Amino acid sequence: MGLQETMRALADPTRREILELVRDRPLPAGEIAVHFACSGAAVSPHLSVLREAGLCRAQREGTYIYYQADLSVVEELLHWAAGLTGRVVAAPQGEEVEG
C-alpha cells in the first residue's frame, strides 16, 4: 500500500464518508450500506478499496464482517505533508522529528 493507493482511496467522497462512519466503532457492511442511496453490493467495492489502501480493517464475526477505520496511514500521510512545510511535527509513533 503506497501513497498513490491511499490518495486514490481518499479521493472518493463515499469512501471518506465510510471512514467517518467506522472511525469510532466497527460496523457491519449492511449497517454501512444503509447510510447511502445505493445497494450494499455497490458499497462493497468501496470497502475493498479502503482495505487495500490500509485505511480500514475487516473482521469476520459469525456471518457478519465488521469494518473499522485504521487511520495510521492517514497519520503517516499528514506527517509527510506537514514535513513539506519544514516544520517540526510529531511522528505517527509519537517521536518528534524535523520535517
VMD Tcl script that draws the C-alpha trace (Angstrom):
set ca {
  {0.00 0.00 0.00}
  {1.56 3.20 -1.16}
  {0.78 6.87 -1.27}
  {-0.95 6.53 -4.63}
  {-3.41 3.92 -3.33}
  {-4.09 5.97 -0.21}
  {-4.75 9.14 -2.18}
  {-6.99 7.28 -4.65}
  {-8.99 5.80 -1.78}
  {-9.38 9.17 -0.06}
  {-10.30 10.98 -3.29}
  {-13.78 9.46 -3.34}
  {-16.40 11.18 -1.15}
  {-18.25 7.91 -0.47}
  {-15.08 6.31 0.88}
  {-14.37 9.35 3.05}
  {-17.88 9.10 4.47}
  {-17.41 5.39 5.14}
  {-14.21 6.18 7.08}
  {-16.13 8.68 9.20}
  {-18.80 6.06 9.92}
  {-16.29 3.44 11.05}
  {-13.82 5.79 12.74}
  {-15.03 5.27 16.30}
  {-16.52 1.77 16.21}
  {-16.68 -1.22 13.91}
  {-19.81 -1.60 11.80}
  {-21.07 -4.48 9.68}
  {-21.21 -3.89 5.94}
  {-25.02 -3.87 5.95}
  {-25.15 -1.08 8.51}
  {-22.65 0.94 6.50}
  {-24.71 0.47 3.33}
  {-27.92 1.92 4.84}
  {-26.20 5.32 5.03}
  {-26.02 5.51 1.24}
  {-28.58 5.72 -1.55}
  {-27.16 2.62 -3.24}
  {-27.19 -1.11 -2.69}
  {-24.91 -2.99 -0.35}
  {-23.32 -4.53 -3.42}
  {-22.38 -1.02 -4.60}
  {-20.75 -0.23 -1.24}
  {-18.67 -3.41 -1.25}
  {-16.10 -2.20 -3.82}
  {-15.56 0.94 -1.74}
  {-14.84 -1.21 1.30}
  {-12.37 -3.26 -0.74}
  {-10.51 -0.15 -1.89}
  {-10.30 1.11 1.71}
  {-8.96 -2.26 2.91}
  {-6.41 -2.48 0.08}
  {-5.19 1.03 0.91}
  {-4.78 0.05 4.58}
  {-7.39 2.58 5.67}
  {-9.73 0.08 7.31}
  {-9.67 -3.42 8.74}
  {-12.24 -6.14 8.31}
  {-13.02 -8.76 10.92}
  {-15.46 -11.62 10.48}
  {-17.78 -12.40 13.39}
  {-20.15 -15.21 12.54}
  {-21.93 -14.33 9.32}
  {-21.04 -10.63 9.54}
  {-17.93 -8.74 8.51}
  {-17.21 -5.70 10.65}
  {-15.18 -2.79 9.31}
  {-13.21 -0.28 11.35}
  {-11.01 2.60 10.27}
  {-7.26 2.25 10.64}
  {-6.07 5.84 10.48}
  {-2.37 5.12 10.99}
  {-1.92 5.52 7.21}
  {-3.62 8.93 7.39}
  {-1.33 9.91 10.28}
  {1.71 8.98 8.18}
  {0.32 10.98 5.25}
  {-0.28 14.03 7.44}
  {3.21 13.72 8.92}
  {4.71 13.62 5.43}
  {2.59 16.60 4.25}
  {3.47 18.65 7.34}
  {7.13 17.93 6.67}
  {6.81 19.70 3.33}
  {6.34 22.94 5.27}
  {9.66 22.46 7.06}
  {8.00 22.44 10.49}
  {8.75 20.10 13.36}
  {5.88 17.64 13.63}
  {5.08 14.65 15.78}
  {5.79 11.36 14.05}
  {2.91 8.84 13.92}
  {4.62 6.75 16.63}
  {4.84 9.81 18.88}
  {8.54 10.63 18.48}
  {9.39 14.11 17.27}
  {11.24 14.57 14.01}
  {12.09 17.56 11.91}
  {10.23 17.74 8.62}
}
mol new
graphics top color blue
foreach p $ca { graphics top sphere $p radius 0.5 }
foreach p [lrange $ca 0 end-1] q [lrange $ca 1 end] { graphics top cylinder $p $q radius 0.2 }
display resetview
